[in-house]
Amino acid sequence: MTSTRCTDRVVGAILASWRYDISGISPNMRKDYEHHFADCAHCSARQKFHRSLDATLAVLTSLAAVFFLFALAVLKHIKPLEHMAFNVFGLDVEDTYHMLVSAGISGLIFSLIVLALVLMATPAPKYLGGIAAERARIIEERLPAAIKSLRSR
Ligand SMILES: [Zn+2]
């Protein structure tokens, strides 16, 4: 990926085995690794890459769940259309409808399970929460003084 090298191979190997996630270890142990991330361009780049990968997985799986939910909603409202479609294709209406609904439900359940696994196995919630907190802070800084004084009451 990059031509940079880790400045401390031992620490680098430990961090790599944790996928550069130090959120799970105690704060006083974390200090050394935070120093390493500050010193080592290689490891901090890898950390950023892995955290954005986690966030991407979380976003993709939740999108999949939303799409399956949408498909189920479409199936629920498709009654007027299905008459023509099923007559043209010569499909049995009831069987096809049940097949599509069960495909939609199993897809929804599957993507929710995968989303839960992603959120449990990766620090994505913390990472996304951090981004949200940062955005909120930036927005709050930009608020006009009048609104700020209202909020502080
Ligand atoms: Zn390193």
Residues whose N, C-alpha, C, O or C-beta is under 5 A from the ligand:
A	BS01	ZN	C6 T7 D8 G12 C40 H42 C43
